[in-house]
Amino acid sequence: MKSYFDLIDQTFEFPTEEFKVNGKYLEFHGIPLHEVIKEHGTPLKITYIPKIAENIQRAKKWFGDAIEKHKYQGGYTYCYCTKSSHFEFVLDEVLDNDCHIETSSAFDLQIVKSLYRKGKIDKDALVVCNGFKRPLYVQYIQDLVNDGFTNCIPILDNLNELDQYKGRIEKDFQIGIRVAADEEPNFEFYTSRLGIRYSDINALYTDQIKGSNAKLKMLHFFINTGIKDTAYYWSELSRFMYKYCELKKICPELDTIDIGGGFPIKTSLTFEYDYAYMVDQIIENIKWICNKSNVPMPNIITEFGSFTVGESGAIIYSVLDQKLQNDKELWYMVDGSFITSLPDAWGMNQKFVLLAINKWDHPFQKINMGGLTCDSMDYYNSEAHSSELFMPLIEEDENLYVGFFHTGAYQDSLGGYGGIQHCLIPAPKHVLIDKDENGKLVTTVFAEEQNHNDMLNILGY
């Protein structure tokens, strides 16, 4: 009978740059996961920090190569979208790789202040402030700008936002405008709720911005479905660039575009995406439209969030038992919950790379995977490439461990890190894995598994 290794080897191009099998055990970026499990147990959250730097440097190279190839005359700046993961160890790695910051809410700016107090950024750092802003967010932006953060740039999301800064910011300051892009044709709404519609942008500039101490620096663009090689994406990017060129002709200080985030991450071992090609085409298209419009090429900013941090994360579970619920539905029950630890799997049917950690030499079978909560939706039963899920047989030699990989973006904030979660399932232990100056793996416990006292305190007991 074929083994689980045979199944994976024959289904995918395996091993990959992230995964290989050493004997019967899976390794993730060279990390011997079974040894980590022996030391820390399960359920277990892992962050492999070097992957963050690797992806940042890959993106910078793609843009650098395309700029050089096309003799593009603008610069490129990599911003990190903090809402993807707010942890300090993430921001430390981002800043160590000469990146800047994009924020979404008031408390993000308290992170910026903390980074400044610790000497990790200076007042020249670029801070792009997105979102529909409540008064506290506006106040914190004003405070930063008045305190000398000259590159803290609020991105106007509605026609009344500028009024909240005028008279309260003491000197000239930079602003941007977010353009309300049209959604994909199959989306429930036609136009994004975020940003300012195309027909209002010129009047906003001439009536409110021109002649004031607000200087329009940037035009901002984002597509919710990400950067994809589709007619929809290229059409929206072209529409945006023609608006930039039109506005540039009446606004000399405008010199930057922010094309948002949207690079995908690997959700399956079958994942294919030509990042370098997409960057090349973006640079070529922007240059062509600017030349056609007789407008200087703008500086380009991106705000990669999931791409920066997503592939650094993993969650490991033990299979507690198996349950045959009828003639064909076999369930592997794990020691955690998909609803609480992987909310995207539940909320939007997001798939992650799922592999067994051990028993690669064992036969396999078709299974469903169940979580610990009493919710009927707490299950995982298919892969991104297939409507079926296969795992090694459970036998008596050792427990079966399974890993969900590339889980590092959004799951903690959506799931409520360290808070109250469904059925009071505790947040798992969280371990950081890095490399020292000699390239040796170093493991640090960031947080122990949540205990009952943490929850009872939150609940007021």
Solvent accessible surface area in square Angstrom, and as a share of the most:
residue,aa,sasa,rsa
1,M,191,0.85
2,K,111,0.47
3,S,19,0.12
4,Y,2,0.01
5,F,73,0.30
6,D,46,0.24
7,L,39,0.19
8,I,10,0.05
9,D,60,0.31
10,Q,116,0.52
11,T,64,0.37
12,F,24,0.10
13,E,155,0.69
14,F,22,0.09
15,P,88,0.56
16,T,40,0.23
17,E,112,0.50
18,E,6,0.03
19,F,1,0.01
20,K,99,0.42
21,V,30,0.17
22,N,90,0.46
23,G,72,0.69
24,K,57,0.24
25,Y,46,0.18
26,L,0,0.00
27,E,16,0.07
28,F,0,0.00
29,H,31,0.14
30,G,40,0.39
31,I,2,0.01
32,P,44,0.27
33,L,0,0.00
34,H,37,0.17
35,E,79,0.35
36,V,13,0.07
37,I,10,0.05
38,K,152,0.64
39,E,125,0.56
40,H,26,0.11
41,G,30,0.29
42,T,34,0.20
43,P,19,0.12
44,L,0,0.00
45,K,16,0.07
46,I,0,0.00
47,T,11,0.07
48,Y,9,0.04
49,I,14,0.07
50,P,28,0.18
51,K,1,0.00
52,I,0,0.00
53,A,21,0.16
54,E,70,0.31
55,N,0,0.00
56,I,0,0.00
57,Q,85,0.38
58,R,62,0.23
59,A,0,0.00
60,K,49,0.21
61,K,130,0.55
62,W,41,0.14
63,F,0,0.00
64,G,35,0.34
65,D,67,0.35
66,A,4,0.03
67,I,32,0.16
68,E,136,0.61
69,K,134,0.57
70,H,27,0.12
71,K,155,0.66
72,Y,11,0.04
73,Q,148,0.66
74,G,11,0.11
75,G,36,0.35
76,Y,45,0.17
77,T,40,0.23
78,Y,3,0.01
79,C,0,0.00
80,Y,0,0.00
81,C,9,0.05
82,T,2,0.01
83,K,80,0.34
84,S,2,0.01
85,S,8,0.05
86,H,72,0.32
87,F,33,0.14
88,E,78,0.35
89,F,24,0.10
90,V,1,0.01
91,L,1,0.01
92,D,43,0.22
93,E,31,0.14
94,V,0,0.00
95,L,28,0.14
96,D,116,0.60
97,N,19,0.10
98,D,108,0.56
99,C,6,0.04
100,H,50,0.22
101,I,2,0.01
102,E,3,0.01
103,T,0,0.00
104,S,35,0.23
105,S,54,0.35
106,A,15,0.12
107,F,144,0.60
108,D,5,0.03
109,L,0,0.00
110,Q,65,0.29
111,I,48,0.24
112,V,1,0.00
113,K,47,0.20
114,S,29,0.19
115,L,4,0.02
116,Y,80,0.30
117,R,173,0.63
118,K,117,0.49
119,G,63,0.60
120,K,75,0.32
121,I,18,0.09
122,D,83,0.43
123,K,59,0.25
124,D,96,0.50
125,A,10,0.08
126,L,22,0.11
127,V,0,0.00
128,V,0,0.00
129,C,0,0.00
130,N,8,0.04
131,G,18,0.17
132,F,136,0.57
133,K,10,0.04
134,R,193,0.71
135,P,108,0.68
136,L,80,0.40
137,Y,6,0.02
138,V,3,0.02
139,Q,83,0.37
140,Y,38,0.14
141,I,0,0.00
142,Q,7,0.03
143,D,52,0.27
144,L,2,0.01
145,V,5,0.03
146,N,45,0.23
147,D,78,0.40
148,G,20,0.19
149,F,3,0.01
150,T,77,0.45
151,N,46,0.23
152,C,1,0.01
153,I,3,0.01
154,P,0,0.00
155,I,1,0.00
156,L,0,0.00
157,D,6,0.03
158,N,31,0.16
159,L,73,0.36
160,N,106,0.54
161,E,0,0.00
162,L,1,0.00
163,D,87,0.45
164,Q,52,0.23
165,Y,0,0.00
166,K,68,0.29
167,G,81,0.78
168,R,140,0.51
169,I,4,0.02
170,E,145,0.65
171,K,87,0.37
172,D,93,0.48
173,F,7,0.03
174,Q,38,0.17
175,I,0,0.00
176,G,0,0.00
177,I,0,0.00
178,R,21,0.08
179,V,1,0.01
180,A,6,0.05
181,A,5,0.04
182,D,23,0.12
183,E,19,0.09
184,E,39,0.18
185,P,126,0.79
186,N,135,0.69
187,F,102,0.43
188,E,150,0.67
189,F,127,0.53
190,Y,171,0.65
191,T,52,0.30
192,S,15,0.10
193,R,208,0.76
194,L,39,0.20
195,G,14,0.13
196,I,5,0.03
197,R,151,0.55
198,Y,24,0.09
199,S,89,0.57
200,D,31,0.16
201,I,0,0.00
202,N,42,0.22
203,A,51,0.40
204,L,4,0.02
205,Y,6,0.02
206,T,66,0.38
207,D,115,0.60
208,Q,47,0.21
209,I,1,0.00
210,K,126,0.54
211,G,85,0.81
212,S,25,0.16
213,N,42,0.21
214,A,1,0.01
215,K,73,0.31
216,L,0,0.00
217,K,55,0.23
218,M,1,0.00
219,L,0,0.00
220,H,2,0.01
221,F,1,0.00
222,F,57,0.24
223,I,5,0.03
224,N,73,0.38
225,T,52,0.30
226,G,8,0.08
227,I,2,0.01
228,K,92,0.39
229,D,84,0.43
230,T,51,0.30
231,A,90,0.69
232,Y,35,0.13
233,Y,3,0.01
234,W,46,0.16
235,S,66,0.43
236,E,13,0.06
237,L,2,0.01
238,S,31,0.20
239,R,95,0.35
240,F,0,0.00
241,M,0,0.00
242,Y,86,0.33
243,K,21,0.09
244,Y,1,0.00
245,C,3,0.02
246,E,80,0.36
247,L,0,0.00
248,K,34,0.15
249,K,130,0.55
250,I,72,0.37
251,C,0,0.00
252,P,105,0.66
253,E,68,0.30
254,L,0,0.00
255,D,47,0.24
256,T,4,0.02
257,I,0,0.00
258,D,0,0.00
259,I,3,0.01
260,G,0,0.00
261,G,7,0.07
262,G,26,0.25
263,F,6,0.03
264,P,41,0.26
265,I,26,0.13
266,K,40,0.17
267,T,35,0.21
268,S,12,0.08
269,L,31,0.16
270,T,66,0.38
271,F,51,0.21
272,E,161,0.72
273,Y,51,0.19
274,D,87,0.45
275,Y,16,0.06
276,A,50,0.38
277,Y,93,0.35
278,M,3,0.01
279,V,0,0.00
280,D,21,0.11
281,Q,42,0.19
282,I,0,0.00
283,I,0,0.00
284,E,74,0.33
285,N,45,0.23
286,I,0,0.00
287,K,50,0.21
288,W,150,0.53
289,I,4,0.02
290,C,0,0.00
291,N,85,0.44
292,K,128,0.54
293,S,18,0.12
294,N,138,0.71
295,V,10,0.06
296,P,90,0.57
297,M,22,0.10
298,P,2,0.01
299,N,59,0.30
300,I,1,0.00
301,I,9,0.04
302,T,0,0.00
303,E,13,0.06
304,F,1,0.00
305,G,5,0.05
306,S,36,0.23
307,F,2,0.01
308,T,1,0.00
309,V,2,0.01
310,G,0,0.00
311,E,3,0.01
312,S,1,0.01
313,G,3,0.02
314,A,0,0.00
315,I,0,0.00
316,I,0,0.00
317,Y,1,0.00
318,S,11,0.07
319,V,10,0.06
320,L,104,0.52
321,D,86,0.45
322,Q,71,0.31
323,K,93,0.39
324,L,114,0.57
325,Q,105,0.47
326,N,73,0.37
327,D,144,0.75
328,K,172,0.73
329,E,69,0.31
330,L,26,0.13
331,W,55,0.19
332,Y,0,0.00
333,M,48,0.21
334,V,0,0.00
335,D,21,0.11
336,G,3,0.03
337,S,0,0.00
338,F,2,0.01
339,I,14,0.07
340,T,7,0.04
341,S,15,0.10
342,L,0,0.00
343,P,12,0.08
344,D,21,0.11
345,A,14,0.11
346,W,118,0.41
347,G,59,0.57
348,M,126,0.56
349,N,103,0.53
350,Q,47,0.21
351,K,30,0.13
352,F,10,0.04
353,V,4,0.02
354,L,3,0.01
355,L,4,0.02
356,A,0,0.00
357,I,0,0.00
358,N,1,0.01
359,K,0,0.00
360,W,2,0.01
361,D,87,0.45
362,H,19,0.08
363,P,36,0.23
364,F,42,0.18
365,Q,49,0.22
366,K,114,0.48
367,I,3,0.02
368,N,26,0.13
369,M,0,0.00
370,G,3,0.03
371,G,5,0.05
372,L,78,0.39
373,T,10,0.06
374,C,114,0.68
375,D,49,0.25
376,S,100,0.65
377,M,94,0.42
378,D,7,0.04
379,Y,79,0.30
380,Y,6,0.02
381,N,59,0.30
382,S,18,0.11
383,E,30,0.14
384,A,50,0.39
385,H,76,0.34
386,S,38,0.25
387,S,95,0.62
388,E,64,0.29
389,L,2,0.01
390,F,63,0.26
391,M,2,0.01
392,P,0,0.00
393,L,46,0.23
394,I,47,0.24
395,E,74,0.33
396,E,175,0.79
397,D,86,0.44
398,E,51,0.23
399,N,91,0.47
400,L,1,0.01
401,Y,43,0.16
402,V,0,0.00
403,G,0,0.00
404,F,0,0.00
405,F,0,0.00
406,H,3,0.01
407,T,6,0.03
408,G,14,0.13
409,A,9,0.07
410,Y,60,0.23
411,Q,5,0.02
412,D,25,0.13
413,S,63,0.41
414,L,107,0.53
415,G,15,0.14
416,G,30,0.29
417,Y,76,0.29
418,G,33,0.31
419,G,17,0.16
420,I,68,0.34
421,Q,22,0.10
422,H,71,0.32
423,C,64,0.38
424,L,84,0.42
425,I,24,0.12
426,P,48,0.30
427,A,10,0.08
428,P,14,0.09
429,K,32,0.13
430,H,2,0.01
431,V,0,0.00
432,L,20,0.10
433,I,1,0.01
434,D,53,0.28
435,K,94,0.40
436,D,47,0.24
437,E,160,0.72
438,N,128,0.66
439,G,43,0.42
440,K,141,0.60
441,L,55,0.27
442,V,64,0.37
443,T,57,0.33
444,T,75,0.43
445,V,59,0.34
446,F,86,0.36
447,A,30,0.23
448,E,116,0.52
449,E,76,0.34
450,Q,16,0.07
451,N,76,0.39
452,H,122,0.54
453,N,82,0.42
454,D,61,0.31
455,M,10,0.04
456,L,66,0.33
457,N,112,0.58
458,I,99,0.50
459,L,80,0.40
460,G,68,0.65
461,Y,189,0.72
